Amino acid sequence: MTIACRGVRGAITCTSNTREAIIEATTTLLQAVITANGIVPADVASIWFTTTTDLYAEFPAVAARKIGFTDTALMNAHEMTVPGALLMGMDMRGVGERSIKFWG
């Protein structure tokens, strides 16, 4: 029996470093990725969330749990802070979040 493992990446900006803004941005990101890829939350093995270092008021995983990722392994982390690096796809005043999901 062969089991396929697929990965998908998504990114979004967050309006501010507040619990509400992080949960709203994470929910929007997850719903967009789910819809675009036909993902069933019960089939997702893990989600790895990363944020820029200025986004720390809440764990993105909280939003994932709220929308049904109850049996999924969830990890939160900050992106590396590299001197002189640009924030990819980010407004310099904003904060950002990225996630990668694996499912089979």
Contacts in CASP RR format, 6 or more apart in sequence:
PFRMAT RR
TARGET T0000
AUTHOR 0000-0000-0000
METHOD contacts of the structure
MODEL  1
MTIACRGVRGAITCTSNTREAIIEATTTLLQAVITANGIVPADVASIWFT
TTTDLYAEFPAVAARKIGFTDTALMNAHEMTVPGALLMGMDMRGVGERSI
KFWG
3 104 0 8 1.000
4 104 0 8 1.000
5 45 0 8 1.000
5 102 0 8 1.000
5 103 0 8 1.000
5 104 0 8 1.000
6 102 0 8 1.000
6 103 0 8 1.000
6 104 0 8 1.000
7 100 0 8 1.000
7 101 0 8 1.000
7 102 0 8 1.000
7 103 0 8 1.000
8 33 0 8 1.000
8 37 0 8 1.000
8 39 0 8 1.000
8 100 0 8 1.000
8 101 0 8 1.000
9 98 0 8 1.000
9 99 0 8 1.000
9 100 0 8 1.000
10 29 0 8 1.000
10 32 0 8 1.000
10 33 0 8 1.000
10 98 0 8 1.000
10 99 0 8 1.000
10 100 0 8 1.000
11 29 0 8 1.000
11 88 0 8 1.000
11 89 0 8 1.000
11 96 0 8 1.000
11 97 0 8 1.000
11 98 0 8 1.000
11 99 0 8 1.000
12 25 0 8 1.000
12 26 0 8 1.000
12 28 0 8 1.000
12 29 0 8 1.000
12 96 0 8 1.000
12 97 0 8 1.000
12 98 0 8 1.000
13 25 0 8 1.000
13 89 0 8 1.000
13 90 0 8 1.000
13 91 0 8 1.000
13 94 0 8 1.000
13 95 0 8 1.000
13 96 0 8 1.000
13 97 0 8 1.000
14 21 0 8 1.000
14 22 0 8 1.000
14 25 0 8 1.000
14 51 0 8 1.000
14 55 0 8 1.000
14 94 0 8 1.000
14 95 0 8 1.000
14 96 0 8 1.000
14 97 0 8 1.000
15 21 0 8 1.000
15 25 0 8 1.000
15 94 0 8 1.000
16 95 0 8 1.000
17 54 0 8 1.000
17 55 0 8 1.000
17 56 0 8 1.000
17 57 0 8 1.000
17 95 0 8 1.000
18 57 0 8 1.000
18 58 0 8 1.000
19 57 0 8 1.000
19 58 0 8 1.000
21 57 0 8 1.000
22 51 0 8 1.000
22 55 0 8 1.000
22 57 0 8 1.000
22 58 0 8 1.000
22 59 0 8 1.000
22 60 0 8 1.000
22 62 0 8 1.000
22 63 0 8 1.000
22 97 0 8 1.000
23 58 0 8 1.000
23 62 0 8 1.000
23 63 0 8 1.000
23 66 0 8 1.000
24 63 0 8 1.000
25 96 0 8 1.000
25 97 0 8 1.000
26 49 0 8 1.000
26 60 0 8 1.000
26 62 0 8 1.000
26 63 0 8 1.000
26 64 0 8 1.000
26 97 0 8 1.000
26 99 0 8 1.000
27 63 0 8 1.000
27 66 0 8 1.000
27 67 0 8 1.000
29 97 0 8 1.000
29 99 0 8 1.000
30 63 0 8 1.000
30 64 0 8 1.000
30 67 0 8 1.000
30 69 0 8 1.000
30 99 0 8 1.000
31 67 0 8 1.000
33 39 0 8 1.000
33 99 0 8 1.000
33 101 0 8 1.000
34 41 0 8 1.000
39 101 0 8 1.000
39 103 0 8 1.000
40 103 0 8 1.000
41 67 0 8 1.000
41 68 0 8 1.000
41 69 0 8 1.000
41 72 0 8 1.000
42 71 0 8 1.000
43 103 0 8 1.000
43 104 0 8 1.000
44 69 0 8 1.000
44 72 0 8 1.000
44 101 0 8 1.000
44 102 0 8 1.000
44 103 0 8 1.000
45 72 0 8 1.000
45 73 0 8 1.000
45 102 0 8 1.000
45 103 0 8 1.000
45 104 0 8 1.000
46 72 0 8 1.000
46 73 0 8 1.000
46 74 0 8 1.000
46 75 0 8 1.000
46 101 0 8 1.000
46 102 0 8 1.000
47 61 0 8 1.000
47 64 0 8 1.000
47 69 0 8 1.000
47 72 0 8 1.000
47 73 0 8 1.000
47 74 0 8 1.000
47 75 0 8 1.000
47 99 0 8 1.000
47 100 0 8 1.000
47 101 0 8 1.000
47 102 0 8 1.000
48 75 0 8 1.000
48 77 0 8 1.000
48 99 0 8 1.000
48 100 0 8 1.000
48 101 0 8 1.000
49 59 0 8 1.000
49 60 0 8 1.000
49 61 0 8 1.000
49 64 0 8 1.000
49 74 0 8 1.000
49 75 0 8 1.000
49 76 0 8 1.000
49 77 0 8 1.000
49 97 0 8 1.000
49 98 0 8 1.000
49 99 0 8 1.000
50 76 0 8 1.000
50 77 0 8 1.000
50 78 0 8 1.000
50 79 0 8 1.000
50 97 0 8 1.000
50 98 0 8 1.000
50 99 0 8 1.000
51 60 0 8 1.000
51 76 0 8 1.000
51 77 0 8 1.000
51 78 0 8 1.000
51 79 0 8 1.000
51 95 0 8 1.000
51 96 0 8 1.000
51 97 0 8 1.000
51 98 0 8 1.000
52 78 0 8 1.000
52 79 0 8 1.000
52 87 0 8 1.000
52 90 0 8 1.000
52 95 0 8 1.000
52 96 0 8 1.000
52 97 0 8 1.000
53 78 0 8 1.000
53 79 0 8 1.000
53 81 0 8 1.000
54 94 0 8 1.000
54 95 0 8 1.000
55 95 0 8 1.000
55 96 0 8 1.000
55 97 0 8 1.000
56 78 0 8 1.000
59 76 0 8 1.000
60 76 0 8 1.000
60 97 0 8 1.000
60 99 0 8 1.000
61 74 0 8 1.000
61 75 0 8 1.000
61 76 0 8 1.000
64 72 0 8 1.000
64 74 0 8 1.000
65 74 0 8 1.000
79 98 0 8 1.000
87 96 0 8 1.000
90 96 0 8 1.000
END
